[in-house]
Amino acid sequence: YIHNPSEVVCLAAVEQNGYAIRYISNPSEAVCLTAVRQNGFAIQCIHNPSEAVCIAAIQQNGHAIQYIHNPNEDVWLVAIKKDANLISFFNK
């Protein structure tokens, strides 16, 4: 309900609940990283996440791979190293 929240406010919100990122217009890389480190599944609320954000999401919760569209090889390697069973999401 805050119009034009500052970076500090955005960071505080996603530190408490990563899904709060869905209410932030054009979040910065730092806000995105903080959100997925709090909850890896928050990646599904981020449009065009960077590779760093994708990797952070997977490190927090490997199953976040299912919400990453067209992950590159580096992202897949992180996921598979975390949990080899995540290969089941490959080619979906």
Stockholm file with secondary structure:
# STOCKHOLM 1.0

chainA/1-92         YIHNPSEVVCLAAVEQNGYAIRYISNPSEAVCLTAVRQNGFAIQCIHNPSEAVCIAAIQQNGHAIQYIHNPNEDVWLVAIKKDANLISFFNK
#=GR chainA/1-92 SS CCSSCCHHHHHHHHHHCGGGGGGSSSCCHHHHHHHHHHCGGGGGGSSSCCHHHHHHHHHHCGGGGGGCSSCCHHHHHHHHHHCGGGGGGTTC
#=GC SS_cons        CCSSCCHHHHHHHHHHCGGGGGGSSSCCHHHHHHHHHHCGGGGGGSSSCCHHHHHHHHHHCGGGGGGCSSCCHHHHHHHHHHCGGGGGGTTC
//
